[in-house]
Structure formats: C-alpha cells, structure tokens
C-alpha cells in the first residue's frame, strides 16, 4: 500500500489481518496436528494391544478378548507406592477395565480424528494424572514424568483447536449437536 504526501510517496507495509494466517502460523498448526495424531496413536495403540494382545506390551494369552484384565498388570505393580493400596484395590475390577479401555479407545479416536478435543483433553488428562499418581513416588524424577507432560500437551491441543488441521475438528464444530453443546467441540 502506498500513500502520497505532497510529492513524496510513503510506502506502508502490509500487515496480516486475523483472517489471513501467516506461514509461521500455518506451520504451527501442522506441528500441533502431528502432535495430536501422534498422541492419539499412543492411546489407540494401548487400547489395541491390551484388547487383542498383539505381543508387544500384552501377550495374546493375557489380552482382554482372552479374558485378561487390562488394568491388573499396571495397578497390581503399584502396591508398594504411596497410593498403591488404593490403586491395587481397583486392579481387575470389571468396571475399571471397561472404563479404562473405553477411555483409551475414545481418547485415541478423538485425537486422531480431531473431533471432541475438549472432552479428549479433559478425560485424557484425568487418566494420565491417575496413572502418574499410581506411580508415586517416581523412580527417575521427584515430580515430573511423561504422564504430566502428555496431560499438558492434551490441554494445549484443545486450546489451539488442533483438530481443525489434518482432522475433522472444523466440520465437527459446525454440527448441530456441538453448536448446542459446545463442550463436545
């Protein structure tokens, strides 16, 4: 843009308005999208391996479809920890197994698709904080581990609308149910 003052032309630099994202902002959107999909795969893989026992963390004989409990291994191992008595008492209970597995599946699916990011961030953070608490005191750090880092990332994903890039978040936000109940965004 240019304007004339007398005989002299003054050039005014163009600025980006809120409707024209800069290339830096677009790059950040893709970084958040990759983080979202990657973290979604962490949750979805945990569900799949525990459900079907694909032999990485869960042997087929202890898979959920073969009668194994997806929570027993982790929660029984917390018995010596600060809150171990509480968490050990939950191990193997059917309602805990179902809640845990539905959480892994739902959080993973929401993150991968980009829909339901607010609920995924809230429930995923809660699940991760419970897992962090079950391990207290931590073996390698007095306070911080990957569970808390993942929880912070989940919150960041929801706050930045990371489901809109490489996901269906923008479309999902325009649906009637989400318009009526914005918590589903």
TAGIBEL-V852025 format. One line per field, one symbol per residue. ss: DSSP state (h for helix, s for strand, l for the rest). psi: psi as a letter, one per 20 degrees, with the letter a starting at -180 (. if undefined). burial: b if it has 24 or more other ideal C-beta (glycine too) atoms within 12 Angstrom, else e. Layout:
ss=???
psi=???
burial=???
This chain:
ss=lssssllsssslllllllllllhhhhhhhhhhhhhhhhhhhhhhhhhhhhhhlllllllhhhlhhhlllllhhhhhlllllllhhhhhhhlllhhhhhhhhhhhhhhhhhhhhlllhhhhhhhhhhhhhhhhhhlllllllllllhhhhhhhhhhhhhhllhhhllllhhhhhllhhhhhlhhhl
psi=qqqpocipppppqqqpriinqrhghhghghghgggggghhhgggggggghgiljjfhoqhhjrgijjrpiiggghhijhirgjhgghhiipipghgggggghgggggggggghjqkhggggghgggghhghghhipqqhiqigpahghghgggggggghjliihpkajgggghiqghhhhnihi.
burial=eeeeeeeeeeeeeeeeeeeeeeeeeeeebeebbebbbebbebbbbbbbbbbbeeeeebeeebbbeeebbbbbbbbeebeeeeeeeebbebbbeeebbeebbebbbbbbbbbbbbbbbbbbbbbbbebbbbbbbbbbeeeeeeeeeebeebbebbbebbebbbbbbbbbbeebbeeeeeeeeeebb
